[in-house]
């Protein structure tokens, strides 16, 4: 299948980057429906090409109608800039333009860009509402609304903002919503804003990319930093994206890796916008080997041919796991996802297994024997029997994570 076979005009097909040669699964599904002006509820794995899936049909609508506009809502400023980068590669040769409207950027600069009547508005909800309330922006010409990473907009508490923004749009509009995961709550809220949406799924619901090799290691909680350093050094990865739960711990972990001779930086909410941009730019250019990021900022990280994603800690929400590992194996490339799991994360692991409908077995990491014991739920731990056979305890403890798999599969 070619892009031309999807009824895209030749001018638009010719503007595609040279490395984009044929439509991905989600693009083949979404583009015809959006060209038919249908509302779309699309689910596709991260890295499957969903940005082009909505960008190409909305550009086709804008080409003969340059006075119209399209609005793309995203949960974070990092994702806003990432989308804008993708948009710019195609709009520039077409004579169309875009603007990023988000916090952390001088509002006067954004007002100047808005005065140029850009065709595509890429915005976070907070800054967009600020501009609307100050009557510095009108959405009367917006004929297409895109919600990118819709589940994150809901999880981060932005849905009331989304509803408020939707009310300011023309009643006759097209709307498309994209996400790698869709909860029942999100589907319900989404359909309330849409008109008979067409549900499209390119992959098994809430699944991870088949091109990602996932490995989970059971390690002591206190051994995670050393295990991470050992894995990075042993595998000689050119780059690694490491996810951590709390921003308070990101800088401390970065210091440990730097001390071990691994160039590392951290990306989290306590950094200014300029610091975030510089940190991300250094990682993308290869100046930094390892980037430690919180989930809040992870959605805007797109690295070509990123070899590995590492979960230093499992996420609190199972859906987030799908998004995290989706940072690798993008656009048909192969990738590796590694998770360091301790006994205290058994509940989180089971939630991920339930969501993805996969076994996700854990294994021991050579050189890092498991001596921690599973929690019994008691407030006080019994004194450790120093004469206990630690090897036996290790084997028993790892079985806690194996679910209903046969005993033979738990052997090393």
VENPE-V384937 format. One line per field, one symbol per residue. phi: phi as a letter, one per 30 degrees, with the letter a starting at -180 (. if undefined). burial: 1 if it has 24 or more other C-alpha atoms within 12 Angstrom, else 0. A space follows every 10 residues. Layout:
phi=???
burial=???
This chain:
phi=.cdddcidde edddddeddc cbddeddddd edddddiddb cccadeicjd dddcdddddd ddedbdddbb bccbdbddde dddddddddc dedcicbbbc cadicedddd ddddddhddb ccbdddddde ddddhcabcd cdcbcccchd ddedddicde dedddddcce dcbcbbbbad bbdddddddd ddccchdddb bdbeehccdd dcdcbbcdbd edcddddddd dddddhddbb cccbdcddcd dddddddddd icdbbbbadd cdeddddddd dddddidcdb ccbddecddc cbcdhddbcb ddbdddceed eddddddchc hiddabbbbc ccedcedddd ddddddhbdh dcbdceibdd cdcedciddb ddedddcddd ddedddddde ccicdeeddd dd
burial=0010010100 0110110000 0111111111 1111101111 1111111111 1111111111 1110010111 1111111111 1111111111 1001011111 1111000001 1001001111 1111111111 1100001110 1111111111 1111000110 1110110110 0011111111 1100011001 0011001111 1110111111 1111111111 1011111110 1100001111 1111110001 1011011000 0111111110 0000011011 1011000111 1111111111 1110111111 1111111111 1111111111 1101111111 1111110111 1110110001 1111100111 1111000000 0000000000 0001101111 1110000001 00
